Amino acid sequence: MQVDGVLGYLQKVARYDRSPFTPLFIGNQRMGCINPQWRERLLGSESAVFVAVAEGVACQAGESFDSLSRILQQEAERWRDAGWLNGWRNERFTALRHDGLPLFELERAAFRPLGLTSRAVHVNGLCRMPDGEVRMWVGRRSPDKAVDPNRMDNMVGGGIAAGESIELALERESKEEAGICAEKLANLPQVSLVLAERPVARGLHREWLHVFDLWLPEGDAPCNEDGEVAEHVLLSLAEVEELILAERFMIDAALVACDCLSRLGYWGGAGERVKAFLQGEPRLSEATAGV
């Protein structure tokens, strides 16, 4: 067990200098953070919609859900056509107000440039062997994926689309990625909430990961249906730890796996240090907030 190495990895992928980022206000709420490149773009080329204010940058696209959704989507389409955005998915995410209510919907590719907070569901596939050993089902992403090909992933992981509940996203992603039917997910409790936040080439990745544990009987293997997973492998917890240390996991999936190992008691009392890291900064009380 190498808890110090795991904590070093978490420090590397989950801590960063926030000082270059400028707060972004939308609908009179602080909703995102933009890096210097996007600050220059928004204030220089999009000054009809974005303006500098004392606290940062503010969006002047109205305050209603319909107005914000329409104008920001138009902006995003312009950024795409100008070559500023890649990875366009024709799929929208919902940006939530601080009280958890929807503020607007926007193409998911535009969330990172604006530093908006998205949401995703992740499922740890767990299996208890006859001798009592706990193992974890881990997916290897397809080599044809545009993002992180061949990287290791949780058994299930995917974004919550606009207008979709956590429960519906859990059902959809579980069926597509692991062939898990809805009956096996009935009343499955959420066991953790982890914030993934880090600078990326597109801007700032900030996503709440709603985490579930699904225990599968021995011999009941996940089966991918959407072609995004090349294979699922059943690994010992020590093998999972080694893959984390080797940086073979996608970062969000690594955070979820670390959380799971801690909750399973893999590191004993030292696992509390991992748990404290994952839940320490930012605080879980910010779960429904934009930032």
C-alpha positions in Angstrom: 0.0 0.0 0.0 1.4 3.4 -1.1 -0.9 6.0 0.4 1.9 8.7 0.3 2.4 8.1 -3.4 -1.3 8.4 -4.0 -1.5 11.6 -2.0 1.4 12.9 -4.1 -0.5 12.1 -7.3 -3.6 13.8 -6.0 -1.6 16.9 -5.2 -0.3 16.9 -8.7 -3.6 16.6 -10.5 -6.0 18.4 -8.2 -4.1 21.5 -6.9 -3.3 24.5 -9.1 -2.7 28.2 -9.0 -6.0 30.0 -9.1 -4.6 33.5 -9.3 -4.6 33.7 -13.2 -8.3 32.9 -13.4 -10.9 35.7 -13.5 -14.3 35.2 -11.9 -17.2 35.1 -14.3 -20.7 36.4 -13.3 -23.8 35.3 -15.2 -27.3 36.2 -14.2 -25.9 38.1 -11.2 -24.3 35.0 -9.8 -20.7 34.0 -9.8 -20.8 31.0 -12.1 -17.4 30.3 -13.6 -13.7 31.3 -14.0 -11.9 32.2 -17.2 -8.2 32.0 -18.0 -6.3 35.0 -19.4 -6.8 33.8 -23.1 -10.5 33.6 -22.7 -10.7 36.8 -20.7 -9.0 38.6 -23.7 -11.4 36.9 -26.2 -14.5 37.7 -24.3 -13.7 41.3 -23.6 -12.1 42.0 -26.9 -14.4 40.2 -29.4 -17.6 39.7 -27.4 -17.9 43.0 -25.7 -21.6 43.3 -26.5 -22.2 40.4 -24.2 -19.3 40.3 -21.7 -17.9 43.3 -19.8 -15.3 43.9 -17.2 -16.6 44.7 -13.7 -14.8 45.3 -10.4 -15.2 41.7 -9.4 -14.2 40.1 -12.7 -16.1 39.7 -16.0 -19.9 39.8 -16.2 -22.3 38.4 -18.9 -25.0 40.8 -20.2 -27.3 38.2 -21.6 -30.2 38.8 -19.4 -31.3 36.9 -16.3 -34.0 34.5 -17.5 -33.3 30.9 -18.4 -34.5 31.3 -22.0 -32.5 34.5 -22.6 -29.3 33.2 -21.1 -29.6 29.8 -22.9 -30.3 31.4 -26.3 -27.6 34.1 -26.2 -24.9 32.0 -24.7 -25.6 29.2 -27.2 -25.3 31.7 -30.0 -22.0 32.9 -28.6 -20.7 29.3 -28.3 -21.6 28.6 -32.0 -19.6 31.7 -33.0 -16.6 30.5 -31.0 -16.9 27.1 -32.7 -17.1 28.7 -36.2 -14.1 30.9 -35.3 -12.0 27.8 -34.4 -11.9 28.7 -30.7 -13.8 25.6 -29.6 -13.1 21.9 -30.3 -14.9 18.8 -29.2 -18.3 20.1 -30.2 -20.8 17.4 -29.1 -24.3 18.9 -29.9 -25.1 18.0 -26.3 -26.0 20.5 -23.7 -25.3 20.7 -20.0 -27.2 22.6 -17.4 -25.6 25.3 -15.3 -27.1 25.4 -11.9 -27.7 28.5 -9.7 -26.3 28.5 -6.2 -29.6 27.3 -4.9 -29.5 24.3 -7.2 -32.1 25.6 -9.7 -31.3 25.6 -13.4 -29.9 29.0 -14.7 -29.3 28.1 -18.3 -28.4 25.3 -20.8 -25.3 25.4 -23.0 -23.3 23.2 -25.4 -21.0 21.1 -23.1 -17.9 22.1 -25.2 -18.4 25.7 -23.9 -18.4 24.8 -20.2 -14.6 24.5 -19.9 -13.8 27.9 -21.6 -16.1 29.6 -19.2 -15.1 27.5 -16.2 -18.7 26.4 -15.6 -19.5 23.6 -13.2 -20.9 20.4 -14.8 -22.1 17.2 -13.3 -21.4 13.5 -14.0 -22.3 10.1 -12.6 -19.6 7.5 -11.9 -20.1 3.9 -10.8 -17.5 1.7 -9.1 -18.1 -1.9 -10.1 -17.2 -4.1 -7.1 -17.1 -7.9 -6.6 -16.5 -9.9 -3.5 -14.6 -13.1 -4.3 -15.3 -16.5 -2.5 -12.3 -15.9 -0.2 -13.6 -12.5 0.8 -11.3 -10.4 -1.3 -12.8 -7.3 -2.9 -12.0 -6.6 -6.5 -12.9 -3.8 -8.8 -14.2 -3.8 -12.4 -12.2 -1.2 -14.4 -12.8 -0.2 -18.0 -10.2 0.5 -20.6 -11.4 3.2 -23.0 -11.5 2.5 -26.7 -8.4 3.3 -28.7 -10.6 5.2 -31.1 -11.8 7.7 -28.4 -10.8 11.3 -29.2 -10.2 12.0 -25.6 -7.9 9.8 -23.4 -7.9 6.7 -25.7 -6.8 3.5 -23.9 -6.9 5.2 -20.5 -8.4 3.3 -17.6 -11.8 4.4 -16.3 -14.4 3.5 -13.7 -16.9 0.8 -14.7 -19.3 3.6 -15.6 -18.8 7.3 -16.0 -20.5 10.1 -18.0 -21.9 13.6 -17.9 -25.5 14.5 -16.8 -27.2 16.0 -19.9 -29.4 19.1 -19.8 -32.9 18.2 -18.4 -31.7 14.8 -17.1 -31.9 13.8 -13.5 -29.0 12.1 -11.7 -31.1 8.8 -11.6 -31.8 8.9 -15.4 -28.2 9.7 -16.2 -27.1 6.8 -14.0 -29.5 4.4 -15.8 -28.4 5.6 -19.3 -24.7 5.6 -18.7 -24.8 2.2 -16.9 -26.7 0.6 -19.8 -24.5 2.2 -22.5 -21.1 1.6 -20.9 -21.6 -1.6 -18.9 -24.8 -3.2 -20.0 -26.3 -2.8 -16.5 -30.1 -2.9 -16.5 -32.2 -0.4 -14.6 -33.4 -3.1 -12.2 -29.9 -3.6 -10.7 -29.8 0.2 -10.0 -33.1 0.5 -8.3 -32.7 2.4 -5.0 -28.9 2.4 -5.4 -27.6 5.1 -3.0 -25.1 7.7 -3.9 -22.1 7.0 -1.7 -19.9 10.0 -2.3 -19.6 13.4 -4.0 -16.2 14.4 -5.4 -15.2 17.6 -7.1 -12.8 17.4 -10.0 -11.2 20.8 -10.8 -8.1 21.5 -12.8 -6.9 23.7 -15.7 -7.1 22.2 -19.1 -6.2 23.4 -22.6 -9.7 24.5 -23.2 -10.0 26.5 -19.9 -11.0 25.1 -16.5 -12.5 21.7 -15.9 -14.9 21.8 -12.9 -17.3 18.9 -12.4 -19.2 17.4 -9.5 -18.9 13.6 -9.6 -21.9 11.8 -8.2 -20.4 8.4 -7.1 -22.2 5.0 -6.7 -20.9 1.6 -5.8 -22.5 -1.4 -7.5 -21.7 -4.9 -6.2 -21.9 -7.5 -8.9 -22.0 -11.3 -8.2 -18.9 -13.3 -9.1 -19.1 -14.2 -12.8 -21.5 -11.3 -13.6 -19.3 -9.1 -15.9 -20.1 -5.7 -17.3 -20.5 -5.6 -21.1 -20.1 -2.3 -23.1 -22.8 -1.5 -25.6 -21.8 1.9 -27.1 -18.3 1.1 -28.3 -16.6 3.5 -26.0 -15.0 0.9 -23.8 -12.6 -1.6 -25.3 -12.8 -4.0 -22.3 -13.6 -4.4 -18.6 -11.1 -6.1 -16.4 -11.6 -7.3 -12.8 -8.6 -6.2 -10.7 -7.4 -6.5 -7.2 -7.3 -3.3 -5.2 -3.5 -3.4 -5.2 -3.6 -3.5 -9.0 -6.0 -0.5 -9.1 -3.6 1.4 -6.8 -0.7 0.6 -9.2 -2.6 1.9 -12.2 -3.4 5.1 -10.3 0.3 5.6 -9.4 1.3 4.9 -13.0 -1.2 7.6 -14.1 -3.0 5.2 -16.3 -6.4 6.3 -15.2 -8.3 9.3 -16.5 -8.0 11.9 -13.8 -11.7 12.0 -12.8 -11.8 8.2 -12.7 -8.7 8.2 -10.5 -10.3 10.5 -8.0 -13.4 8.3 -7.8 -11.2 5.1 -7.5 -9.2 6.8 -4.7 -12.4 7.7 -2.9 -13.6 4.1 -3.2 -10.4 2.6 -1.9 -10.5 4.9 1.1 -14.1 4.0 1.9 -13.3 0.2 1.5 -10.5 0.6 4.1 -7.8 -0.4 1.7 -5.3 2.0 3.3 -6.5 1.4 6.8 -6.5 4.5 9.0 -4.2 6.3 6.5 -7.2 6.3 4.1 -8.6 9.2 6.1 -5.9 11.4 4.7 -7.1 10.6 1.2 -10.7 11.2 2.2 -9.7 14.5 3.8 -7.9 15.6 0.7 -10.8 14.8 -1.6 -13.3 16.5 0.6 -11.2 19.3 1.9 -11.0 22.0 -0.7 -13.4 23.0 -2.1 -16.0 22.0 0.5 -18.8 19.6 -0.3 -21.3 22.3 0.8 -20.6 23.9 -2.5 -22.2 21.0 -4.4 -25.1 23.0 -5.8 -23.2 26.2 -6.3 -21.8 27.4 -9.6 -18.4 27.9 -8.0 
